[in-house]
Amino acid sequence: MSGIVGVWNLDGRPLAPELLDDLSTTLAHRGPDGDGAWVEGSVGLACRLLRVTPEAAHESQPCVALSGTALVFDGRLDNREELLASLGDTRGIGRECPDADLVLAGYELFGERLPERLNGDFALAVFDPRRRRLLLARDAMGVRPLYYHRRPHLVVFASEIKALLAHPELSARPDDELLALFLLDDIRGREGRTFFEGIRAVPPASVAVVTAGGFTVRRYWDFDPSRRTRLGSLQEYAAAFRHHFAQAVRRRLRSAHPVAVSVSGGLDSSSIFCLAHRLTAGVNGGGPSVVGFSYIPPAGSPADETRFLQEIERQDGLAIERVPVEPMGLLNACREAVWHVEAPFVDEQWNTTVALFEAVQRRGCRVLLTGHWGDQMLFDQAYLVDFVRRLAWRQA
């Protein structure tokens, strides 16, 4: 993921480029492929760039249109063809342009309604000098992070909270109320709040609009819980699932680098790994190579799934790279974990996760696919709690 950051002094004070650079520096770990900044009077945007897709080979950010509109973008678009068709030939956008350039051209056409036209994983910020307006938006599922702090004379936003805290007017005071609710296991429904006082997240599927005189957040997309899919047979349901599953995996294979898959031996990750191989094998001219990785726990561990991995390798003639890990401990590297997650977070598997990430990085991969949350999608019963809270007894 790239890192984006920006500052707008709403009272008109000129923004010091050095201040923007200080904030951007805290995100250097997100952008090994270069950094850029744009400052115009009281507003500035910066980006730490990670190039992933083939179209991003010569990408640079921030992007600035002839109108003066500036954009920073962290993401991957999945509906490029649809957007290109909407733009036509009048915007000077070629089929090989980076996603960020395509998004900026889309803003010039659709304005504030742009986010609902985008399909993919993204966090973006657009400053429109003609309207003196800043637009912040996140993708429908909230895959890419975006945080902000605002007060009457200032708005600061960034991909990570630590970049906001580098601003001299902000402090790392905790949100004591949210911490108390967290300890009571009662933080559901408090979307947008963080564990830092005065710092909020742009909610998933939402767009925040900032002007000198106001601030609004609106949701541009939501699940339709009443929508039903009615097909004629179990075979048709299976075919529909395969179609959507293949589409989801294929979209995430748009990479100029090898694609990694974390394979546990379970149903979800194994399906993703095998399907990714089959999809790339069918690409004319060759798609990205797909590399499987799996943790190897200490000998005798009940978590050892070697026999399942061997079955996968035999079935498709694939090789899965083994990543040896240390015995797990509840407080292993918890300081490092909190630094990355920016929330109270203790994970006995953190060292294991880091070992996997390092192995993936050594192989030159910039995309990692996993089967995480598959169980929650298929077997989790949290939806029953939602029905009860809404008094929808019959549905529950």
N, C-alpha and C positions, 0 to 999 in steps of 0.2 A: 504494500500500500504506500502511495505517496503521502507526503505530509503537507497540509495547507494551513495558512495562518493569515490573519489580517487585522488591521486596526483602523477605526474611523473616529477621529475627534469631532464629535457632533457640534461642538462649540466653535469650530472653524480654526482651531489652533493648528499650525503646520505640524505635520508628522515628521519626526526626525528619522531618517533612513536607518540610523544606527540602532534605534529602538526596535524597529521591525526586524533588523538583522539579528538582534539578541533573541527575539522570540523564535525566529526561524531556526537559529542554531540549536535550540533544544529538540528540534525534530530531525536533526541530521541523520539519525539512525534509520529514518524512514526513506531517505532519498539518496542512494549512492550514485545516481546518474546525473547529478547536477542540481544547482539551485538557481533561482531567479527571483527578482523582486520588482515591483512596480509601485512607485509613490507619486501621487498627484495631489499636492496641497495637503489637505487634512486626512487623506485616506491612503492606505497602502495595502497591497496583497503580496504574499510570498509563497513559494512552493519548493519543496524538497522532492525531487522527481525520482520515481522508480518506473522504468520502462519495462512493460510486460508484453504487450501485444505487438504483432508485426507492424501495425500502423504507427506505433509510438517510437520507431527507430530514430527519428530525427525530431521528436517532439521537444518543445521548450515551453515553459510557463513562467509567469502568467501570460495568458493570451489577451491581446488587445485588438479590438475591432477598429475600423476606420472611424466609427462614431465616437470612439473614446471609451466604450464599454470594456471593462476588464474582467477576466474570469480566472479562477483557480479551480482545479478539478482533480479529485481523487476517485478513480473508478474505472469501470468497464461497461461499455454500452452493448446491449444485446439486440437492439433494433436499429442498427445502422442503416440498413437498406430502406426501412420505412422512413427514417428521418431524411435521408438523402432524397427520396422521392418527394417528400413534403417541401423540401427546400428548392427543388428544381435546379435549373441551370443559372439562376440569376445571382447566386450568392458567392460564386467563385470557389466552391468547395468541391475538391476532387474525391474520388472514391477511396483513395489511399490516405486521406487526411487523418491525423490523430483524433481520437474521440473528443478531446478537449476542444479542438477547433470546430468540430461538428456541433458540440453543445453550445458554443458561443454563437455560431450562426443560427442555431435554433432559438436562442434567446432573442436575437434581433428580429425574428419572425413572430415568435409566440409570446414574448415578454414574460410576465409573471406566471403565465400558465405553462411555462416550459416543463417543470418537473413532472407533470402528469403525462407528458409526451415521451418520457424517457423510460426505458426498460433495461434493468441491469443493476449492478451494485455501484453506488456513487454517493459522494458528498461533494457539494459544490458551493461556491460563493461567486456572485456576480455583482459588480458595482456599476451602476448606470449613472453617468455624470449628467445626462440630460434631465433625468427625473430626480437626481440626488437620492438614489434609492439603493440599498444593499439587500440582496436576496441570498438567503441561506437555505439549502435543501438537502434532504437525505433520501436514499432509496426506500422502497416500500417495506423491506424487511429490516432496515437499519443495520445492514452489514458493515457499511463504512461509518466511522464515528465522526461527530462534529459537535463541539462544545462552544459555549459563548458566555460572556459576561457583559451586562449592560448597566449603565447608569445614565442620568440625564445628559451628561456631556461626553460619553464614551461608549463605544461598542468594540469588544475584542472577541475574535473567534479563532478556533484552531482545531486540528485533528486530535490533539491530546491536551489534557488539562495542564500538564507541566509547562506547556508553551504559554498558556494564559497566566500562570503564576510567575512567569518571567517578567511580566509587566510591572513596573514599580508601584502602580496604584492598587494592585491586587495582593491579597495575602492568602496563606493556606489555612485559614480558619475552618474548622470542621463544621458541618451542619449537624449540630448536636441532636436535633429532633429526629433526623433521618437515621443517625447512628443508633438512637434508642429504639426506633422502630425496627431497624435491622436486627438488633439483639433480641427483639420480640418476634422475629420472623414475620413481620407485617409490613413489607414495603411494596406489595403489589398495588397497582393502580396509582403509583406516584411517578408517572412517566415524566421524564425530563429532569428530575432532580438528581443531583450528584451528592457525594459525601463532603463536598466543599461548599461553604457558605457563599451564595451569590453566583455560583457557576452552575449552569444548566446545560443539558444536551438538547439539541434539536431532535424532537421525537421522530421515530421512523415514519415514512410516508407523509412527511410534513414539510412545509415551507415557512420560513420566518422572513418577514418583510420589515426592514428598518428604514426609517426616514428621520430627519431632524426633529420631527414633531410627533413621532409615534412608533409603535412596535406591535406587530400582530403575528400570530402563529395560526396557521390553518392546516388541516389535514386534507391532502389532495387525493387520497385513496384509502379504502378500507375493505376488509373482508365482508362478503355478503353472507351472513350465517343462514339466510333463508334459501340460498341458491342450492339447487339439487341437480345432480347428473343422473339422467335416466337412460340406460342403454338396454339392449334387447337380450343380452345373455352374459354369462360369466366370461365367455371368451372375448366379448366386446369390451368389457371392463378391463380385462388383462391387456388387450391390445392398446387401449387408451392409456393405461398406466405406462406401458413400455414406451409409447410415443413421448409422453411428458418427461419420463425419466431420461430417455435418450437426449431429448432437447436440453434438459437441464445440464447434463454432463457435457454435451457438445459445446454449449455456450462457454463453459469454463475451460475449454481446451484451446481457446484462441490465444495462443502464447507463442512468442518467438524463442522460447527457452523450453527445456524439458519440464514436464509436468509431473509432480510427485503425488503419490496417493499413500496415505497412511492405512495400512491393511492390518486389521486385527485378527482376521480369520472368521469374523462374524458375518452375518448376512449383508448388512448395509455397506460396509467398506469393501467387502469382496465383490459385491455387485458393481460398485463404482469402478473398481480397479479393472475388472474383466471387460466391462463395457467401454471404458476409456481406451483400452488396448484395441478393441475391435473397431471403434470409431476412427482412431488414428490410422489403423492399418488400411482402412478403406479410402483414405484421402489421396487423391492423385497428386503426385509430386512430394508426397510425404507430409504428414502433420508433425506436431511435436512428439518427441519420444516420451513414453510414459514409464515412470520408475516407481516401483513399489517399495515401501519401507515398513518394517514391523519391529516393535520392541521385542527384545529377548530378555525375559526376567531371569533372576538367579536360578540356578539349577534346583529342581524340586519344587518350584513355585506352582501353586494351583492355577496361576494365571498364564502358564505356558500353553500357547496355542499352536505350537510347531506343527502338529499333525494336520491341523486345518490348513495352515499355510502350504504345506507340502501337497495337499489335495488340490489347492488352487493352482500351484505351479505345474502339477502333472496335467491337469485338465486342459490348460491353454498353452503349455510349453513356456511359461513365463518364469522369471526369476524375481524374487523379492529380497531386497537387501535387509539383512538383520542388523539391528541397532542394539547392542548390549547396554543394559541400564543398571544403575546401582540400586541396592535395596531402598525401598521407599521410606520416607520419614515425614511426619506431619509438619514439622517446622523447617524442612529442608529449603534453603534459599527463599524463605518467605519474604524477606526484605526486597529481593529482586522481583518476586512475583507482584508485590504491591506496587513497586515502581512502574511496572508495565501495565498492570490492570487499573491502577489508580482508584482502588476501592479496597475495603477490608476483604482480603482474599487469602485463604490458606488451602493449599492443594498438595496432598501427599504425593502427587504424581508430577509436580512441577519440574523436578530434575529430569524426569523421563521425557517430558515434553520438550525441554531445552535440548536434550541429546538428539531427539528426532529432528528438531529445527536445524541444528548444526549439521547433521548428516545430509539433510535436504539441501542446505546452502552449499555444502562442499560439492554436490553434484550439479550445481549451477541452476537449480530449479527456482522459479519465482512464483509458482502456483502450487499450493498444497491442498488436495482434496481429501476429505475425511467423511466418515459415516456418522459423525457426532449428531446427536439429537434425533437420529432415526427412530430409536426406541420411543422417544417422547411423542413423535408424530403418530406412531402406530398403536402404542399401548398405554400411553400416559392417560390418567383419568382426571386431570385437572379440569377438563371441560365439564365434568359432572359438578364440580364445585361452582363453576360459572352458572350452570343451569339452576342450581339451588339458590344462589345469590339473587338470580333474576326471577325466582319463584316459578320457574318453568318446570314444574314437577314431572309432567308427562314426558317431556323430552329427556329428562334425566333418567 
